[in-house]
C-alpha cells in the first residue's frame, strides 16, 4: 500500500527529519512523493525499493470496444425485464396458478437473474482481474446454469404443479 504525502510546507514540518530530507531533495512545488510502507521490510530481506514497487503495479486491462447492441439496447432490455416482473407477479398473486403466467415467470425470472449475474461478472470478474480464461469460464458457467434453470422451470411447469402453486404452498406451509 502506498502512503501519499503532499510536498507542502505543512506536511514537511510535521514529518520526521529523514522524510523531510527526502521530500526536499526530490519534490518540486506541485509534485507528490510516494512512499511504500514495506520498504523497511524489503531492506530487511535484501530486496530493493524497485522490487517492492513492482508488486504494486496495476494489471493492464483492455477496454472493450463500444457496441450499441451491448450498450443502450442491452440496458433497455434489462429495464424491460425488471419492469415486466411487476405485472407478472401481480397477475400470479391475483389470478393464482395459470399456465401462461407460470410459463412467463419461468422465462423472465431466469433471464432477470442471468442479467444480474452477468453484470457482476462484467464488473468484478473482468479479464484484467481473473484473466481471459477465467472470465470466459465464469461467463460460460453462467450461461450453462441459466439454460439449466430455464429447462428446470419448463419441466416444473409442464409436469408438476407450476411456479405459482409452489410459491403459494411454500407461503402457507
C-alpha positions in Angstrom: 0.0 0.0 0.0 1.3 3.4 -0.9 1.2 6.3 1.6 0.9 9.6 -0.2 2.5 12.7 1.3 2.0 16.0 -0.4 5.1 18.1 -0.7 3.6 21.0 1.1 5.2 23.1 3.9 2.7 21.7 6.4 3.4 18.1 5.5 7.2 18.8 5.7 7.0 20.5 9.1 5.1 17.6 10.7 7.3 14.8 9.3 10.4 13.1 10.6 13.8 14.6 9.7 14.6 11.7 7.3 11.3 12.1 5.4 11.8 15.9 5.3 15.2 15.4 3.7 13.7 13.1 1.1 10.8 15.4 0.4 13.1 18.4 -0.1 15.5 16.5 -2.2 13.0 15.0 -4.6 10.0 17.3 -4.8 9.1 20.4 -6.7 6.3 22.8 -5.8 3.4 20.9 -7.2 4.5 17.2 -7.2 3.8 14.4 -4.8 6.2 11.9 -3.3 5.1 8.3 -2.8 6.5 6.2 0.0 5.8 2.4 0.3 5.1 1.1 3.7 7.1 -2.0 3.1 10.4 -0.5 2.1 11.9 -1.3 5.6 10.7 -4.9 5.2 12.2 -5.1 1.8 15.5 -3.8 3.1 15.5 -6.4 5.8 15.0 -9.2 3.2 17.6 -7.8 0.8 15.2 -6.5 -1.8 15.4 -3.1 -3.2 12.6 -0.5 -3.3 12.2 -1.1 -7.0 11.4 -4.8 -6.3 8.8 -3.9 -3.8 7.3 -1.2 -6.1 6.9 -3.8 -8.8 4.4 -5.7 -6.7 2.0 -2.7 -6.6 1.8 -2.0 -10.3 -1.7 -2.3 -11.8 -2.6 -5.1 -14.2 -3.1 -3.8 -17.7 -6.7 -4.1 -18.9 -8.0 -3.6 -22.4 -11.3 -1.6 -22.5 -13.7 -3.4 -24.8 -14.9 -1.6 -27.9 -18.2 0.2 -27.7 -21.2 -1.6 -29.1 -24.7 -0.2 -29.5 -26.2 -3.7 -29.1 -24.4 -4.3 -25.8 -24.8 -0.7 -24.7 -28.1 1.1 -24.7 -30.2 -1.7 -26.2 -28.8 -4.1 -23.5 -29.8 -1.6 -20.8 -33.3 -1.2 -22.3 -33.7 -5.0 -22.3 -32.6 -5.1 -18.6 -35.2 -2.5 -17.7 -37.9 -4.3 -19.7 -37.2 -7.5 -17.8 -37.3 -5.8 -14.5 -40.5 -3.8 -15.2 -42.2 -6.9 -16.7 -41.8 -8.8 -13.4 -44.1 -6.4 -11.5 -47.3 -7.2 -13.5 -46.3 -10.9 -13.8 -46.1 -11.3 -10.0 -49.3 -9.2 -9.6 -51.2 -11.4 -12.1 -49.9 -14.5 -10.4 -50.9 -13.3 -7.0 -54.4 -12.2 -8.1 -55.3 -14.9 -10.5 -53.5 -17.8 -9.0 -51.9 -20.6 -10.9 -52.2 -20.3 -14.7 -50.1 -21.9 -17.4 -49.4 -18.6 -19.2 -48.2 -16.7 -16.2 -46.2 -19.7 -14.9 -44.6 -20.0 -18.3 -43.7 -16.3 -18.5 -42.4 -16.4 -15.0 -40.3 -19.5 -15.8 -38.6 -17.5 -18.6 -38.4 -13.9 -17.3 -37.1 -14.8 -13.8 -34.1 -16.8 -15.0 -33.3 -14.2 -17.6 -33.5 -11.5 -15.0 -31.1 -13.4 -12.7 -28.8 -14.0 -15.7 -28.6 -10.3 -16.4 -27.8 -9.5 -12.8 -25.1 -12.1 -12.5 -23.7 -11.2 -15.9 -23.3 -7.6 -14.6 -21.4 -8.9 -11.6 -19.1 -10.9 -13.8 -18.5 -7.8 -16.0 -17.8 -5.5 -13.1 -15.9 -7.8 -10.7 -14.5 -10.7 -12.6 -13.3 -9.0 -15.7 -10.3 -10.2 -17.7 -8.0 -7.7 -16.1 -8.7 -9.4 -12.7 -9.1 -13.1 -13.4 -7.6 -13.4 -16.9 -9.2 -14.1 -20.2 -9.7 -17.8 -19.5 -11.2 -17.2 -16.0 -13.6 -14.6 -17.4 -14.7 -17.0 -20.2 -15.1 -19.8 -17.7 -17.3 -17.7 -15.4 -19.4 -16.4 -18.4 -19.9 -19.8 -19.9 -20.7 -21.3 -16.5 -23.4 -18.7 -16.0 -24.8 -19.4 -19.5 -25.0 -23.1 -18.7 -26.6 -22.5 -15.3 -29.2 -20.2 -16.9 -30.0 -22.9 -19.5 -30.4 -25.5 -16.8 -32.7 -23.1 -14.8 -34.8 -22.5 -17.9 -35.1 -26.2 -18.6 -35.9 -26.8 -14.9 -38.7 -24.2 -14.9 -40.1 -25.7 -18.1 -40.2 -29.2 -16.6 -41.6 -27.9 -13.3 -44.4 -26.0 -15.1 -45.1 -28.8 -17.6 -45.1 -31.9 -15.4 -45.6 -30.6 -11.8 -47.8 -28.0 -10.0 -46.1 -24.9 -11.5 -44.2 -22.0 -10.0 -47.2 -20.0 -8.7 -48.7 -23.0 -6.9 -45.2 -23.8 -5.5 -44.9 -20.3 -4.0 -48.5 -20.5 -2.7 -47.8 -23.8 -0.9 -44.5 -22.6 0.4 -46.1 -19.4 1.7 -48.8 -21.2 3.6 -46.6 -24.0 4.9 
